[in-house]
Amino acid sequence: MKPQVLRRPGAKLLLAVLCSVLLAGCANVPLESQPMVVPGQRQGQSSGDVVPEPSPGIDPLSLVRAFVGATLKPGQNNAAARAYLDEPGRASWRPSRSLTIIQDTFGTVYDTSPPPDPNTQVVTVRGIDIGTLDQNSAFVPDHSSALLQVKVRKQASGQWRIVDPPADLYATESDFSENYTPVPVSFYSETSNTFVPDRRYVVAKPQSGLPGRVMDLLVSGPSAGLAGAVKNLLGEPIEIDTNVKSLDDGTLVVPLTGLSGVPDDIRNLIAAQIVLSLQYVTSARIRILADGAPLVPNHSDWRLNELPAYGASLSLRLELLGLMTVGGRVRSLGDGAPVPGPAGNGEYDVVSAAQSIDGKRLAVVERSGGALRLRIGDLGHDLALTTLGGGTLSRPTWRPGTGEVWTAVDELSVGRMVLDPNGHWTALQVNAADLTQQGGITELRFSRDGARVAAVIKGELWVASVVVNGDSVSLREPRHLQPHDLEDVVDVDWVAQDSLVAVTKSSSQPVVRVTVDGQRMDAFNSSNLTPTVHGVTAAPSRSIVVADANGLWTASELGEVWRPQSHTMKDADPFYPG
């Protein structure tokens, strides 16, 4: 043991010699240590001051309320919340890594059953659970009654303290927003050759530790909401070698290990994944090392502007201004003129349509008799009639990176059309059971990276991941976004890879922007819009276009007043390529 070592002959002399050559404070420096990775901090794990005891004489209801309020306060090992526990609880409490987030307004009441012991009370926390921060630091939306029962007991000192503390942590929405920062962590999609943001939440302070906490999330892989839809380039055996740190010149060093044999093309993708993810928490040069050497030979330091334009083929060309369907025809948003060919001259009775991302092809839902059917082909030419049809077909959507066209058929299934080598459109199945069991799908829209779909189901907004296994495709991990505050949704589109714009029948918030995980929703200005808004199209770096009772309107920012679209038409439905 250490005391025995210090009593050996000469030990004091050795210690004195060491202290004479080291800086002041050498007594705090271990004589020997091995490099180790300090894991990213989670709830209540950031450093802080000594935590005071609860107020003397605090009653059980106030005690439990203060306990919830202390969950995310700075302090090692949930020290602020631990202060409200009795002595055995302080020593033994091991809360889970999950965090339940409740609305700011909540109540604490005594349990209705009379306690057998007057020195013991059961306090019930009543509120609304809006979501959970799961084990992967991803937000999972919810809207249910939060009911937490906490046992408190009067101690020998006369003070009430919590006994048998709950296994899960609870915190209010305001405390969560104050203590956590969202970070879109990037993962690679082989299908679309681009990076997909996986919105995660990290403890905001200390700020210097943010890059390390983000790297922990990268190495741990994608969240459950994206598992299978993206590739984890930093999976085993790759690890963070030692702590992520900043040098005196400001360079951020990310030291990795376990990359022996990894080819250069994958190393470049790993570098891009790291730089894209860390851009939200640092503006410094990023030095990425693999076992002490540059991860990419002859390229040790990285900045965001040095990355290739991954996903460039998924971006809309400037000349593609968008289209609209109106009066059974497809017209240009740029000049209002009908598109060439049967889709624009009235030969087809067009109900809805979608233009391919490169602008060369068109898919239309055509009304024929009492049914609908799907046509696909080159823009300006005859469009081939496919085998997909039914009583209802949702507006088509093009799957990025593949040239496939999807549509919801009779609200009960998802049709997938693929162009075979012979130039024929063939119907393939989509395993959409996880999504369709939530209800009838009236709208379906691919994200710009193809890793997710947004769906309108029974007037609700849902998001699911697109999981590919060989030739089969499944929609997994459906998430209901803003289940309490967002209803009567009629249309949706992706304004960015990790946020959507939805339009509703509501007159108070007809157009809203929602994060992909549903953690945040913001309403656009409703000025100039006339209910009911029934259509929307959006794309990165493009104005949002919505359709209301009078025509088309455009805006770019949340607070911006809607302006008439240059070639607005009554009953038009707009759409950008995609």
FENKA-V620457 format. One record per backbone hydrogen bond with DSSP energy under -1.0 kcal/mol. NH is the residue of the N-H (numbers start at 1). CO is the residue of the C=O. E is the energy in kcal/mol with one decimal. If there is no record, write none. Layout:
nh->(NH NH)
co->(CO CO)
e->(E E)
//
This chain:
nh->(5 6 8 11 14 15 16 17 18 19 20 21 22 28 29 45 58 63 64 65 66 67 68 69 70 71 73 75 78 82 83 84 85 86 90 91 92 93 96 99 100 101 102 103 107 109 111 120 121 123 124 125 126 127 129 130 131 132 133 134 137 140 142 144 146 148 150 152 153 154 155 158 161 162 163 169 171 173 176 177 178 179 180 181 183 185 185 187 188 189 194 196 198 200 201 202 204 209 210 213 214 215 216 217 218 219 220 226 227 229 231 233 235 238 239 241 245 247 250 252 253 254 256 257 262 267 268 269 270 271 272 273 274 275 276 277 278 279 281 282 286 287 288 289 290 291 293 295 299 302 306 307 310 311 312 314 315 320 321 323 324 325 326 329 330 331 332 333 336 339 344 345 348 350 350 351 352 354 356 359 362 363 364 365 366 367 368 371 372 373 374 375 376 377 379 381 384 386 390 394 397 399 402 403 405 406 407 409 410 412 413 415 416 417 418 420 423 426 428 431 432 436 437 438 439 441 442 443 445 447 450 453 454 455 456 457 458 460 462 463 464 465 466 467 469 472 474 475 476 479 481 486 489 490 491 493 495 496 500 501 502 503 504 505 512 513 514 515 516 518 522 524 525 529 534 535 537 542 544 545 546 547 548 549 553 554 555 563 565 568 572 573 575 578)
co->(1 2 5 8 10 11 12 13 14 15 16 18 18 25 26 42 55 59 60 61 62 63 64 65 66 68 70 46 44 78 79 81 82 162 86 87 88 89 167 133 169 131 171 128 126 124 122 117 152 150 109 148 107 146 144 101 101 140 99 138 134 132 130 129 127 125 123 121 161 119 159 155 153 84 151 98 100 102 172 173 174 175 176 202 200 183 198 196 231 194 189 187 185 183 137 181 179 206 207 209 210 211 212 213 214 215 216 223 223 226 188 231 232 235 257 255 253 251 247 285 245 287 289 239 259 263 264 265 266 267 268 269 270 271 272 273 274 275 278 278 302 252 300 254 293 256 290 288 296 286 303 304 308 193 309 311 312 317 319 575 331 573 329 326 343 324 337 322 332 330 341 341 342 328 348 365 365 363 361 356 377 354 375 352 373 349 371 368 390 366 388 364 384 362 360 378 376 374 372 408 406 404 399 399 417 397 415 413 392 409 409 407 428 405 426 424 420 418 416 473 430 432 433 435 436 411 456 456 454 452 447 464 445 462 443 460 440 457 455 479 453 476 451 474 472 469 467 431 465 463 461 482 459 503 503 501 499 499 514 493 512 491 510 488 502 522 500 520 498 515 513 511 558 526 547 547 545 539 555 537 553 535 551 530 546 563 544 554 552 565 569 325 323 355)
e->(-1.8 -2.0 -1.3 -2.0 -2.5 -2.3 -2.2 -2.3 -2.4 -2.3 -1.5 -1.0 -1.3 -2.0 -1.7 -2.4 -1.6 -2.5 -2.3 -2.1 -2.6 -2.0 -2.1 -2.0 -1.2 -1.2 -1.2 -2.7 -1.4 -2.5 -1.2 -1.7 -1.8 -2.3 -2.5 -1.5 -1.8 -2.3 -3.1 -2.1 -3.0 -2.9 -2.6 -2.2 -3.2 -2.3 -2.9 -2.2 -2.6 -3.2 -3.6 -3.5 -3.0 -1.6 -3.2 -2.4 -1.1 -2.1 -3.2 -2.7 -2.2 -2.8 -1.8 -1.5 -2.8 -1.8 -3.1 -3.1 -3.0 -2.8 -3.0 -2.3 -2.0 -2.8 -2.7 -1.2 -2.2 -1.7 -2.3 -2.5 -2.0 -1.7 -2.0 -2.6 -3.3 -1.3 -2.0 -2.0 -1.1 -3.1 -1.2 -3.7 -3.2 -2.4 -2.4 -2.2 -2.8 -1.5 -1.7 -2.0 -2.5 -2.3 -1.9 -1.4 -2.0 -2.5 -1.8 -1.7 -1.2 -2.3 -3.5 -1.1 -1.2 -2.0 -2.4 -2.5 -1.6 -2.9 -2.0 -3.1 -3.5 -3.3 -2.8 -2.3 -2.1 -2.0 -2.3 -1.5 -2.5 -2.4 -2.2 -2.7 -2.3 -2.6 -2.8 -1.6 -2.5 -1.1 -1.7 -1.3 -2.4 -3.5 -1.7 -2.5 -3.8 -3.2 -1.6 -2.6 -2.0 -2.1 -1.9 -1.6 -2.0 -1.2 -1.7 -1.8 -1.4 -1.6 -1.2 -2.9 -2.5 -2.2 -2.5 -1.5 -2.0 -3.3 -2.7 -2.4 -1.6 -2.5 -1.6 -1.8 -1.6 -2.4 -1.2 -3.4 -1.0 -2.5 -2.2 -1.5 -2.9 -2.7 -2.6 -3.0 -3.2 -2.8 -2.8 -1.7 -2.7 -2.2 -2.1 -2.7 -2.2 -1.9 -2.7 -2.0 -1.9 -2.7 -2.3 -1.9 -1.9 -2.5 -1.6 -1.3 -1.9 -2.7 -1.8 -2.5 -3.1 -1.9 -1.4 -3.4 -1.0 -3.1 -2.9 -3.1 -2.3 -3.4 -3.0 -2.5 -1.5 -3.2 -1.9 -1.8 -1.5 -1.9 -2.8 -1.0 -2.6 -2.4 -1.2 -2.4 -2.9 -2.7 -1.9 -2.5 -1.1 -2.0 -2.9 -1.9 -2.2 -2.6 -2.8 -2.9 -2.7 -1.7 -2.7 -2.5 -2.4 -2.8 -2.6 -2.1 -2.6 -2.9 -1.3 -1.9 -1.1 -1.8 -2.9 -2.9 -2.5 -2.3 -2.3 -1.8 -2.5 -3.3 -2.3 -2.2 -2.3 -1.9 -2.6 -2.9 -2.3 -1.6 -2.8 -1.2 -2.1 -1.8 -2.7 -2.3 -2.7 -2.3 -2.9 -1.9 -2.5 -2.9 -1.7 -2.4 -2.2 -1.8 -1.4 -2.0 -2.7 -3.2)
//
